[in-house]
Structures are given as C-alpha cells and as structure tokens.
C-alpha cells in the first residue's frame, strides 16, 4: 500500500506532502507503465517483452537534490535482465536540474530544503492503493 507522507521542518516553516510506495493496482510494471516517462516507456516495454527478465522493482520513492536539497517523490524502477544487465532511470531536480539521489537515511539526518538544518520530521497523512 502506498502512503502520502508529510515532511516538515522543526526549525522553519517548510512543509511538503509526497507519495511513496505502491498501491494494489501496481501488480506489475506493465500495469502502471503510464508512470514511466514517455521517453523511457518504449525501452521498458521492449525489455519486459523481449528480454530474459530476472527481477523488476518499482514504486514511488523519496529523492533529494544534493545541490539545493529539494525533496521530490518520483516513480522509480529497475529491471535486471539478460545475465545481470540493469536498466534504471535517473532523475533531475525540478528546481536546479542537478541529479537527484534516493533518500537512504532517516529523514531527520538530511538537510531541510529551505533552511538547511537537519531538523526534518515525517508522518503518514494518508494511504492509497
């Protein structure tokens, strides 16, 4: 089940709600292919239909920009196929165009996009399928 999470900063007025996870309708990557950017869809479908696919991971994930600290939720995926070849997208920040990186740490260990302090908290605001 997917979640809507709200992230806010205890040091400033930054607050943002983002989507993470995947819902029940996400039973396969093909079923939610519209979540993949149009430029990548053809390649993804070609791999899924014509290659020896070993593993597929996908869902909405939290990303942060290392330059401006902007937080974004993106539909991320990876496909492992044909003797461990891997296809996965990368994303750019909507604000400054730097490459985004997945948030790996607890949210309270990353800088606030507005004030830069590591004083963020996260709570679930809704569930979605």
TAMOCOR-V446115 format. One record per residue. N is the residue number from 1. PHI is phi in radians with two decimals (* if undefined). OMEGA is omega in radians with two decimals (* if undefined). BURIAL is # if it has 24 or more other C-alpha atoms within 12 Angstrom, else .. Layout:
# TAMOCOR-V446115
n;phi;omega;burial
N;PHI;OMEGA;BURIAL
N;PHI;OMEGA;BURIAL
This chain:
# TAMOCOR-V446115
n;phi;omega;burial
1;*;3.11;.
2;-1.40;-3.13;#
3;-2.29;2.89;#
4;-1.71;3.13;#
5;-2.00;3.06;#
6;-1.92;3.13;#
7;-1.97;3.07;#
8;-2.37;-3.12;#
9;-1.79;3.13;#
10;-1.37;-3.10;.
11;-1.77;3.14;.
12;-2.54;-3.08;.
13;-1.63;3.12;.
14;-1.13;3.04;#
15;-2.67;-3.13;#
16;-2.67;3.07;#
17;-1.87;-3.08;.
18;-2.33;3.14;#
19;-1.79;3.06;#
20;-2.41;3.09;#
21;1.57;3.10;#
22;-2.59;-3.10;#
23;-1.70;-3.11;.
24;-1.11;3.14;.
25;-1.26;-3.12;.
26;-1.57;-3.07;.
27;-1.21;3.06;.
28;-2.66;3.10;.
29;-1.11;3.12;#
30;-1.08;-3.11;#
31;-1.18;-3.13;.
32;-2.04;-3.09;#
33;-1.04;3.11;#
34;-1.16;3.07;.
35;-1.36;3.12;.
36;-1.45;-3.12;#
37;-1.01;-3.12;.
38;-0.97;-3.13;.
39;-1.16;-3.08;.
40;-1.76;-3.04;.
41;-0.99;-3.10;.
42;-1.05;3.13;.
43;-1.12;-3.14;.
44;-1.08;3.14;#
45;-1.12;3.09;#
46;-1.07;3.13;.
47;-1.11;-3.10;#
48;-1.09;-3.07;#
49;-1.60;-2.96;.
50;-2.11;-3.11;.
51;-2.06;3.09;.
52;-1.51;-3.05;.
53;-1.42;-3.14;.
54;-1.72;-3.04;.
55;-2.71;3.09;.
56;-2.32;3.04;#
57;-2.12;3.13;#
58;-2.83;3.10;#
59;2.70;3.10;#
60;-1.41;-3.11;#
61;-2.28;3.12;#
62;-1.57;3.13;#
63;-2.20;3.06;#
64;-2.32;3.10;#
65;-1.48;3.13;#
66;-1.27;-3.08;#
67;-1.57;-3.08;.
68;-1.86;3.11;#
69;1.17;3.09;#
70;-1.01;3.07;#
71;-1.79;3.13;#
72;-2.48;3.00;#
73;-1.80;-3.14;#
74;-2.32;3.03;#
75;-1.40;-3.08;#
76;-1.86;3.10;#
77;-2.68;2.98;#
78;-2.55;3.13;#
79;-2.23;3.06;#
80;-1.80;-3.04;.
81;-2.62;3.04;.
82;0.63;3.07;.
83;0.99;3.02;.
84;1.24;2.92;.
85;-1.27;-3.11;.
86;-2.32;3.05;.
87;-2.10;3.13;#
88;-2.65;3.13;#
89;-1.43;2.89;#
90;-2.22;-3.04;.
91;-2.21;3.09;#
92;-2.01;3.13;#
93;-1.12;3.10;#
94;-1.20;-3.10;.
95;-1.56;-3.01;.
96;-2.12;3.09;.
97;1.26;3.05;.
98;-1.24;3.13;.
99;-1.20;3.11;.
100;-1.47;3.09;#
101;-2.21;3.12;#
102;-1.08;3.08;#
103;-1.35;-3.11;#
104;-1.77;-3.04;.
105;-1.55;2.95;.
106;-1.02;-3.03;.
107;-1.01;-3.11;#
108;-1.35;3.10;.
109;-1.83;3.12;.
110;-1.98;-3.08;#
111;-1.29;3.06;#
112;-1.16;3.12;#
113;-1.12;-3.09;#
114;-1.68;-3.04;.
115;-1.87;3.11;.
116;1.48;3.14;.
117;-1.34;3.10;.
118;-1.60;-3.06;.
119;-2.35;-3.12;#
120;-1.52;2.99;#
121;-2.23;-3.09;#
122;-2.37;3.00;#
123;-2.55;-3.12;.
124;-1.40;-3.13;.
125;-1.84;3.08;.
126;-2.88;3.05;.
127;-2.01;3.12;.
128;-2.42;3.08;.
129;-1.89;*;.
